[in-house]
Amino acid sequence: MDFTKPETVLNLDNIRQALVRMEDTIVFDLIERSQFYSSPSVYEINKFQIEGFQDLSFLDWALLQMEKVHSQIRRYEAPDESPFFPKAILPPILPPINYPKLLANYSDEINVNNEIKKFYVEEIVPQVSCKIGDQQENLGSVSTCDIECLQAISRRIHFGKFVAEVKYQNDKENYIRLIKARDVKGIEDSITNSVVEGKILERLIIKGEGYGIDPSLRYSQNPQSKVKPEVIAKLYKDWIIPLTKKVEIDYLLRRLEDEDAELVKSVV
């Protein structure tokens, strides 16, 4: 997939392949996070006094600093990246890349990162951590792992905008009718493929078993998976897939803002 070539990006087969690769990243990042305690100090607001920062957790502060650096090396110029702190990012030091238009003009406004961070901290961290409690010597390492997990999950969920754009382009008249009618249920039905979702969950179980178990213990009676594969599958079922659909629906509901007015008017 080449973001300078729209034909390679706005292609469902290429998007599916990209989403499968993102599964690997997310599984490995969760396995990395599983070596640490739950570390509630990392997520507590104002736990640490940081000059110039209020009402932020240590994770928020670390993520904000990381995004400032990444913005300077053009990360957030890429159409597939969505910052958690969009108002804090800095201009790139590297020369800009003139990406062709791939999504609607408002696409950057579709951002569910606050919801992602909330479910990650409240639902995922307790389930993947090796123990409950703090390890003071590892708070920095925990936040680093968390940032990698959050960025990978965010990219995967916001890729829904590309899925939505392709589906819109492939069936414009139907979507124009649904959008004009504000038929959220109809839009959701049109983007839902239960068979594909089932295959994703099956694949995650297999990947969780394969990536998270010491090969020398694979055939033992107690293989001791680093992260229970069922936890990863549940993460997708309960959060990643529903939030991806939310991104797709939110994107599609505004799609006529960036469509030819005469075409919209002609569809009844």
C-alpha positions in Angstrom: 0.0 0.0 0.0 1.5 3.3 -1.1 -0.2 6.4 0.2 1.1 8.5 -2.7 -0.9 6.2 -5.0 -4.7 6.3 -4.3 -5.4 3.2 -6.3 -3.3 1.1 -3.9 -4.9 2.5 -0.8 -8.6 2.7 -1.9 -8.7 -1.1 -2.6 -10.5 -3.4 -0.2 -8.1 -6.3 -0.8 -5.1 -4.1 0.1 -6.9 -2.7 3.1 -7.7 -6.2 4.4 -4.1 -7.2 4.1 -3.0 -4.1 6.0 -5.5 -4.9 8.8 -4.2 -8.4 9.1 -0.7 -7.1 9.5 -1.9 -4.7 12.1 -3.2 -7.7 14.1 0.3 -8.9 14.4 1.5 -5.6 15.7 -1.3 -5.3 18.3 -0.8 -8.9 19.5 3.0 -8.4 19.9 2.5 -5.1 21.7 0.0 -6.6 24.2 2.5 -9.5 24.8 5.2 -6.9 25.5 2.9 -5.1 27.9 2.0 -8.3 29.7 5.5 -8.5 31.3 4.7 -5.5 33.6 2.4 -4.9 36.5 -0.9 -3.0 36.1 0.9 0.1 37.4 -2.1 2.3 38.3 0.3 5.2 39.1 0.8 5.6 35.4 -2.8 6.4 34.8 -3.7 8.5 37.9 -4.4 12.1 37.1 -1.9 14.5 38.8 -0.1 11.6 40.5 3.2 13.3 39.5 3.8 17.0 39.6 5.1 18.0 36.2 5.8 21.7 35.6 3.5 23.2 33.1 1.1 20.3 33.0 -2.1 19.9 35.0 -5.0 17.4 34.9 -2.9 14.8 33.1 -1.7 11.3 34.0 1.9 10.3 33.5 0.8 8.3 30.5 -0.9 11.4 29.0 2.3 13.5 29.5 4.5 10.8 28.0 2.2 10.3 25.0 1.9 14.0 24.4 5.7 14.4 24.4 6.0 11.4 22.0 3.5 12.9 19.6 5.3 16.2 19.6 8.5 14.4 18.5 6.7 12.2 16.0 4.9 15.2 14.5 8.3 16.8 13.8 9.3 13.8 11.7 6.0 13.9 9.7 4.1 11.0 11.4 0.8 12.9 11.5 1.1 14.1 7.9 0.4 10.5 6.9 -3.3 9.9 6.2 -3.4 6.8 8.3 -2.3 8.4 11.6 -4.5 10.1 14.2 -2.9 11.9 17.1 -4.3 11.7 20.6 -3.4 15.4 21.2 -4.0 17.0 17.8 -3.8 20.5 19.2 -0.3 19.9 20.6 1.5 18.6 17.5 4.3 20.6 16.0 5.3 21.5 12.4 7.5 18.9 10.7 11.3 19.5 10.5 11.5 17.2 7.4 10.1 18.6 4.1 6.4 18.0 3.6 5.0 15.2 1.6 2.2 16.2 -0.8 -0.1 13.2 -0.4 -2.9 13.0 -2.9 -6.5 13.4 -1.6 -7.6 9.9 -0.3 -10.4 10.8 2.2 -13.0 13.5 2.6 -11.8 17.0 3.7 -13.2 16.5 7.2 -11.6 13.1 7.8 -9.1 14.4 10.5 -12.2 15.5 12.6 -13.2 11.8 12.9 -11.1 10.9 15.9 -12.1 8.4 18.7 -8.8 8.3 20.5 -10.3 9.5 23.8 -12.5 6.4 23.8 -9.6 4.2 22.8 -7.5 5.4 25.7 -10.4 5.0 28.2 -11.1 1.4 27.2 -7.4 0.5 27.0 -6.7 1.8 30.5 -9.9 0.5 32.2 -10.5 -2.8 30.3 -7.3 -4.0 28.7 -4.5 -3.1 31.1 -6.0 -5.1 34.0 -6.5 -8.1 31.8 -3.0 -8.3 30.2 -0.8 -7.2 33.1 1.2 -9.9 34.9 0.2 -8.7 38.3 -1.9 -5.9 40.0 0.0 -3.0 41.6 3.0 -0.8 40.9 6.6 -1.4 40.2 8.2 1.9 40.7 11.3 1.0 38.6 9.2 0.1 35.6 6.7 3.0 35.3 8.6 4.5 32.4 8.8 1.1 30.6 5.0 0.7 31.2 4.2 4.0 29.7 6.4 3.2 26.6 4.6 -0.1 26.1 1.2 1.6 26.6 2.0 4.2 23.9 3.0 1.6 21.4 -0.3 -0.3 22.1 -2.4 2.8 21.9 -0.9 4.0 18.7 -1.2 0.5 17.0 -4.9 0.2 18.2 -5.7 3.8 17.1 -4.2 3.2 13.6 -6.2 0.0 13.2 -9.5 1.6 14.3 -9.1 4.8 12.3 -8.3 2.7 9.2 -12.1 2.4 9.1 -12.2 5.7 7.3 -10.5 4.1 4.3 -12.9 1.1 4.4 -15.8 3.6 4.5 -14.5 5.6 1.6 -14.0 2.5 -0.6 -17.5 1.2 0.2 -19.0 4.6 -0.5 -17.2 4.9 -3.9 -18.3 1.4 -4.8 -22.0 2.0 -4.1 -22.5 5.8 -4.2 -26.2 6.0 -4.9 -27.1 3.6 -2.2 -25.0 5.4 0.4 -26.2 8.8 -0.7 -29.8 7.6 0.0 -28.9 6.2 3.3 -27.0 9.3 4.3 -29.8 11.7 3.2 -32.2 9.6 5.3 -29.8 9.6 8.3 -30.4 5.8 8.3 -27.7 4.8 10.8 -29.0 1.3 11.0 -28.9 0.9 7.3 -25.4 2.2 7.1 -24.3 -0.1 9.9 -25.9 -3.1 8.1 -24.1 -2.2 4.9 -20.7 -2.1 6.5 -21.1 -5.2 8.6 -19.8 -8.6 7.5 -20.3 -11.1 10.3 -18.4 -13.8 8.4 -15.3 -11.7 8.1 -15.6 -10.6 11.8 -15.8 -14.2 12.9 -12.6 -15.1 10.9 -10.8 -12.2 12.5 -11.6 -13.5 16.0 -10.5 -17.1 15.0 -7.3 -15.7 13.5 -6.5 -13.8 16.7 -6.9 -16.9 18.8 -4.4 -18.7 16.6 -2.0 -15.8 16.6 -2.3 -15.3 20.4 -1.5 -19.0 20.9 1.4 -18.9 18.4 3.0 -15.7 19.4 2.4 -15.8 23.1 3.7 -19.3 24.0 7.3 -20.4 24.5 7.8 -22.9 21.6 9.6 -25.3 23.9 6.4 -25.5 26.0 3.9 -25.6 23.2 3.0 -29.3 23.7 3.2 -29.3 27.5 0.1 -29.6 29.7 0.7 -26.0 30.9 1.8 -23.9 27.9 1.6 -20.7 29.9 0.5 -18.2 27.3 1.9 -14.7 28.0 -1.5 -13.2 27.2 -4.7 -15.3 27.0 -5.7 -15.5 23.3 -9.3 -15.1 24.4 -8.5 -11.7 25.9 -7.1 -10.5 22.6 -10.1 -11.8 20.7 -12.4 -10.2 23.3 -10.6 -6.9 22.9 -11.4 -7.0 19.2 -15.0 -8.2 19.6 -16.0 -5.7 22.3 -13.9 -2.6 21.4 -11.8 -2.6 18.2 -14.5 -3.9 15.8 -17.3 -1.7 17.3 -15.2 1.4 17.4 -14.0 0.8 13.8 -17.7 0.7 12.8 -18.3 3.9 14.7 -15.5 5.6 12.8 -17.0 4.3 9.5 -20.5 5.4 10.4 -19.3 8.8 11.6 -17.3 9.3 8.4 -20.2 8.2 6.1 -22.8 10.3 7.8 -20.8 13.4 6.8 -19.7 12.1 3.4 -22.1 14.4 1.4 -20.3 17.4 2.7 -17.5 16.5 0.3 -19.7 15.3 -2.6 -20.8 17.0 -5.8 -24.1 18.9 -4.9 -25.7 18.1 -8.2 -25.1 14.3 -7.8 -26.5 14.4 -4.3 -29.6 16.3 -5.5 -30.1 13.8 -8.4 -30.3 10.8 -6.1 -33.8 10.2 -4.7 
